[in-house]
Amino acid sequence: MKKIFTISSLLIAAALIFAGCTKRGYGGNEEDYWLSKESGVVVYSDDYCPYYVIETRSGYTVIESVGTYAPYEDAVIYGDLSRKGLMDFYNRSRGTIIRGDVVDYWLTYDEAQYMIDNLCYTGYKSADGTAKKKIIKKTTTVNN
């Protein structure tokens, strides 16, 4: 009788320990965690600009990609899209975690377009702090 009680107690204790060792919360690629966050769809992304725009329920969010690629248009993104700062996002379309810096959020379409025009095409600062500018040269051809 003592053996059965001891073995039963050890099995129950082992079951409780293994049941308590589940991976929850932040860390890793756990889809349940990310799907509980705010979602949006990438509506603007350009290979030559580190900024991209996500359309959310509350408006448009402008994000600068940091250390990783900018997601492609129509990608579904989950994360804290209504708070400024550096954070991680889940790109559900590719199943990857990406890092980005939220520049602004809850923008209208026109505000987001204006911000992208200013950040991408009139100049933005790179990681080393130097300003980069896209220079458009005008050429005139004369037909004689």
C-alpha positions in Angstrom: 0.0 0.0 0.0 2.9 2.4 0.8 4.4 1.7 -2.6 1.2 2.6 -4.5 0.8 5.8 -2.5 4.5 6.8 -3.0 4.4 6.1 -6.8 1.0 7.9 -7.2 2.3 10.9 -5.3 5.5 11.1 -7.5 3.4 10.8 -10.7 1.0 13.5 -9.6 4.0 15.8 -8.6 5.7 15.1 -11.9 2.5 15.9 -13.9 2.1 19.2 -12.0 5.7 20.2 -12.6 5.5 19.4 -16.3 2.1 21.2 -16.6 3.6 24.3 -15.0 6.5 24.4 -17.5 4.7 25.9 -20.4 6.0 28.8 -22.4 3.8 31.8 -22.0 4.0 35.6 -22.5 6.7 37.5 -24.3 9.5 35.7 -26.0 9.8 33.5 -29.0 7.4 33.1 -31.8 4.2 32.3 -29.9 1.3 33.1 -32.1 -1.3 33.3 -29.4 0.6 36.1 -27.7 0.9 38.1 -30.9 -2.6 37.6 -32.1 -3.9 39.2 -28.9 -2.1 42.4 -29.9 -3.3 45.2 -32.3 -3.2 44.3 -36.0 -2.8 46.1 -39.2 -1.9 45.7 -42.9 1.1 47.3 -44.5 -0.1 49.7 -47.2 3.2 51.3 -48.1 6.7 49.8 -48.2 9.7 50.7 -50.4 13.1 49.0 -50.8 14.8 52.4 -50.8 13.2 53.8 -47.7 13.4 52.4 -44.2 9.9 53.6 -43.3 6.7 51.8 -43.9 3.0 52.5 -43.2 0.5 50.2 -41.6 -3.3 50.8 -41.7 -5.0 49.9 -38.4 -8.5 50.4 -37.0 -7.4 53.7 -35.5 -5.7 55.1 -38.5 -2.3 54.9 -40.1 1.0 54.1 -38.3 4.4 55.1 -39.6 7.3 52.7 -38.6 11.0 52.8 -39.3 12.5 49.3 -39.7 15.4 48.7 -37.4 18.0 46.0 -38.1 15.7 43.9 -40.2 13.8 44.2 -43.5 10.7 46.3 -44.0 7.7 44.1 -44.6 6.2 44.0 -48.0 2.8 45.6 -48.8 -0.3 43.6 -47.8 1.6 41.9 -45.0 -0.4 41.4 -41.8 1.4 42.9 -38.7 0.6 42.4 -35.0 2.0 44.4 -32.1 1.7 47.7 -30.2 0.9 49.9 -33.2 -0.5 52.7 -31.1 2.5 53.6 -29.0 5.7 55.4 -30.0 9.0 53.7 -29.4 11.3 50.8 -30.4 9.5 47.4 -30.2 9.0 44.1 -31.8 6.2 43.2 -34.2 5.0 39.9 -35.6 4.8 39.6 -39.3 2.1 36.9 -39.6 2.4 36.7 -43.4 6.0 35.5 -43.1 5.8 34.1 -39.5 8.7 36.2 -38.3 9.4 38.7 -35.6 10.6 42.1 -36.8 11.9 45.2 -35.0 10.7 48.7 -35.7 10.5 52.2 -34.2 7.0 53.7 -34.3 7.4 57.2 -35.5 3.8 58.3 -35.3 0.3 56.7 -35.1 -3.4 57.4 -35.5 -2.7 59.4 -38.6 -5.1 60.2 -41.4 -4.2 59.0 -44.9 -3.0 62.5 -45.9 -0.9 62.9 -42.7 0.8 59.5 -43.3 1.5 60.4 -46.9 2.9 63.7 -46.0 5.1 62.1 -43.3 6.4 59.5 -45.7 7.2 62.1 -48.3 9.2 64.1 -45.8 11.0 61.1 -44.2 11.8 59.2 -47.4 12.1 61.7 -50.2 13.3 64.9 -48.6 15.8 63.4 -46.2 16.1 61.1 -43.3 18.8 60.2 -40.8 20.6 57.0 -41.1 21.7 54.9 -38.1 25.1 56.7 -38.0 23.3 60.1 -37.6 24.3 61.5 -41.0 21.5 63.0 -43.1 20.7 61.4 -46.4 18.9 63.1 -49.2 17.4 61.9 -52.4 18.7 64.3 -55.1 16.6 64.5 -58.2 18.6 66.0 -61.1 16.7 67.9 -63.8 18.0 67.5 -67.3 16.8 69.4 -70.3 17.2 68.1 -73.7 17.2 70.5 -76.6 16.2 69.1 -80.0 17.8 70.9 -82.9 
